[in-house]
Amino acid sequence: MHKESTDRLQISIFGLWRDSKEYIDKTLSQLEDLETIYDLSYYFYENDSTDNTPSILKEWMEGRKGKLHSEELGDEKYGNKESAARQVTRDEKMSGYRNALVKLGIDNGVDTEWSIVFDTDTEFKVNVIEDFFKCHYEGVVMMTPHVEQTVKCHICEPPCKKLSYYDSYALRTKENPMRSVTFGCNPFWEEHNRKRYSQGKSIEVECAFGSFAMIKTAVLFKSKWGTDGDCEHVFFAKDVRKEGKIIVCPTVKIYTKISGVKIDTEFIKWQRACLKDVWALKTVLLTAQVSPTQAYVEGGTS
């Protein structure tokens, strides 16, 4: 049991760590800001770090509720610029890490109503949880944010100068099961969803993560990550949808820094063409010209 005699909302935080020295202080500071409002417990999984990430986490966790588990597995480190073959291996490894992370919560009897599963290199404001609850409605069990990356939108004409949505590999809708629009400020293919998103209205999806997902804890514990060659979050989302709805909230803002991006101009032109011609997009889907993972671009989102 991790509840305390407090009127504050109790939330469990789940995060993966590895070689995090460049951002760990920033991330922990952001969590400390949340502690001023919420009663938090932490479940951290760290593996194969070669820097001082484990010792920083161990010291920070002293006096806080939760569990830190570190392992030396000898695994390679995978990033967001992998080849198609290595991407599959990366998804398999990440599934294992994420499932081990959640098991920490299960084994320690976590019984909060809500949990957050996040990429620990993301930046967020202290009002992020409040913003999520503004989007919540009946039947929703998982909420994901609008996560921006350090790449300007390459889809809008004329250029809108906004930052692009990061996690396009994971974002899928019922109408379009392939990855969402990449390097665009609005990640949706469908005109009606693009309009809703631009108006700040939440959208129900088949899959999303957005680097910072808020999810019912009971649902989290019933769901597992995995891969059949596609993004590990797609596998996880199938389990989540058995319990309720997943939504993307455009008014909930998260930020992540990426580097070394190479933009494929032909891929950008192809995306623009599909957005302008709905039949071109339907043809792609019907003839399987582009698989959910084929649209991966070196340096693109993961």
N, C-alpha and C positions, 0 to 999 in steps of 0.2 A: 504493500500500500504506500502511495506517495502523496496522499492528501494531507493537508494541514488545516487547523482550525482557523480558516481565513475566509473572508467574503470575496477575495480576489479570484478571478478566473484562473483555473489550473490548466496548464498546457504542457505537453511533453514535446521536447525538441530532439529530433533525430538528424545526425549529420556524419558524413564520411570525411576523413582527413588523411592527407599524405603530403609530405614535403610542403608544408603550408606556411613557412616562415614569412613569405612576402605579404600575406594578408591576415594571418591568424590574430594579431593584436587588434586589427580593425574589426574583425568578425566578433571576437569575444567582447569588445567594447559595445558593439551593437546589441549583443545579447544582454549585457549588463543594463543597457538602457531599457530593454523590455522588462527586466526584473523590477523596475520601479513601478510597473503597472500590473504585472501578472505574476502568479505563482508558477514558476517554471521548474521542470525536471529535465535532465539532459542524458541522452544516450548517444555516445560517440564511439565510432569504430575507426581505428587507425591501423594502417598496415604499411610496412616496408619503408618508412620514412628514413632518410639519411641525414636529416637536419634535426633540430631540437623540438620538433613538433610534439613528440610523446611527452617530454618532460614539461613543456609549457601546459599541455592539457592536463597532465596529472596534478600539477600545482594549482591550476585554475579550478579544477573540480573539487578540491578539498573544501569541505563545508557546504557543498552544494548537493542537491538530491540528484540521483541518477547513477549511471555506470559508464565507465570508460574501459574499452577493451582494445588492446594493441596486439598485433601479430606480426611476425616476420615470416612471410610466405615465400619470399624470393621471386615475387611476380614482377614482370615488366611493368613499366608505367605507361599508361595509354592516355592520349590527349584527344583534342577535337580536330585533329588534322590527319586522321588515319586513312590508309588505303581501304578499299572495300573489303579485302580479305581480313585485314587487321581490325576493321571495324566490327566484324562478327565476333572475333575473339574478345575484343574490348567489351562488347555487350554481354557476352557470357561471364566475363570476370566481374563486371559491374553488377550483374544480377546477383552473383554470389555475395559480393560485399553488402549490397543493399539488404538482402535477406538476412545476413548475419547481423546487420545493424538492428533490424526490427526484432530479431530474436532476443536482443538484449532487453527490449521493453517487455516482451512476453514473459521471459524468464524472471523478470523483476517485478511482476505483478502490476504493471502500470494500468490504472483504471481512470485516467482523465477522459473527458468527453472528446476533446480535440487534440490532435498532434500536428506538428509541422515537420515535414521532411524537406531538407534544403541542401543545396550545394553550398559548401562552406566558404566559397570565394565570392559569393554574391554580396551586394550592398543593398541595405534596406533601411527604411525609416522606422521610428518607434511607433508610428500609427499604422503599420502594415496590418496588424491583426484586426484592429478596429475597421480598417477599410475592407478587409475580407468579409466581416460580418455584415457590412452594409450591402454586400452583394448576395448574401445567403437568402435562399427561399426554400420552401417545403420540398423535400425530396432530394436536396443536394447533399452529398456526402463528401465531396472533394472539390476544392476551389484552387485555381492556379492564377498567377498574375500575368500582367503584361511585362515581360522581362526584356529590357533593352540591352544592346551590346554596343561596343565602341566601333561600330560600322554604320555609316550613314545609309539611309534608304536609297536603294538603286532602282526602285520600281516606279515610283511616281514620276510623271511627266507633266509639267516641268518639275525638277527636283524639289521636294518638300523640305529638305535639310533636317528632317527628323532622324533620330536613331532607329535602327532596324530591330525587329523582334528576333530574339536569340534562338529559342528552342524549337526551331521549325522541324527538326527531325522527329520530335515526339508528338507534335500537334496534328491531329487527324479529325475529320468530321465524317458523319455517316455518308454524306454525298460524295466526298473525295477521300478515299482511304489512303492515298499517298501522302507524303509529307506536305506540310503547308508551304506557303510562299516564303522563299528564302531571301534575305537581305531586303525585306520590305518593312515599312512602318506598320502596315496592316497585314497580318499573316494569313488571312482567309482567302480562299479561291472564289467562293460563292458570292454573288453580288448582294444577296439579302444579308448574309453574314458580315460582309465588308461594311455595309451601311450601318448595321446595328453596332458594330465594333467602333466605327468612327463617331457614333453618337454616345459612346461610353456605356453601352448596354451589354450585359453579360451574355455569353453564348454557350449553350450546351454542346459538348463535343464527345467524340468517341474516346479520345485520348489526349492528354496534355500533361506536362510536368512544370515547365516554366521555371525550373531551378528552385522553387520555393512553394511547395504544395501544402495546403492546409486540409487535413483529412480527419474524418471521424476515426478515433483510435480503434474502436471495435472493427471498423472496416479495414483499416490498415493491417490489423493482426490476422484478418482472413485472406489477405491478398499476397501474392508473391510475384517477384520479378522473374523474367526468363526471356529466352529468345529462340525463335525458329529461323533466325537469319535477319530479323528485323529489330528495330529499336526495343530495348528491354522494357520501356515504359508501356508499349502497346500490349504486351503480355500482362503486365500488372493491371492496366486499365480494364481489361476484360473481367478480371475478378472484382474490381471496384464497382463496375456497372451492374453487377448482380445485386448489389446492395442499394444502389441509388444513382444519382446524376453527378456528372463531372462538368464543371463550368470553367470558362476562362473569363477573368474579370479585368477589363481594360482600364479600370480606374485604380487598380492595385498595381503600383509601380515597383519594380525590382531592377537592379542594374548589375551588369557584369562586364569585366574588362577582358578582351581577347586581343591577340596580336598575331602578326604574320599572315594576315588574310590576303588571299589572292582571289580576285573577282573574275569569274569566267563570263566575259561579255556576251557570248552566244547563249549561255544559260539564262542570263538576264533577259535577253531579247525573246527567248522562248517563253519565259514566264509572262512577259508583257503581252505577247501574242495570245497566250491562253486566257489571260484576264480580259482581253478585248473581244475574244471570240469564244463564246461558251461551247460551241460545237467542236472547236479545236481541242478544248480540254476534255470533252466527253469522248472524243476519238482516242485520245491518249489513254483514258481509263479503260475503254472497251477493247483496245488492241494491245494493252499492256506494253506500250512503247517505252514507258518509264516506270520502273518498279519503285516501291516506297523508298528504297535505299539508293537507287541509281543516281538520283539527283544530288548526291553528295558532292560538294565542291571543296577542294583543298582549302583548309582554313575556315570552312563554313561552320555552322552550328552543329552541336552534338546532342 
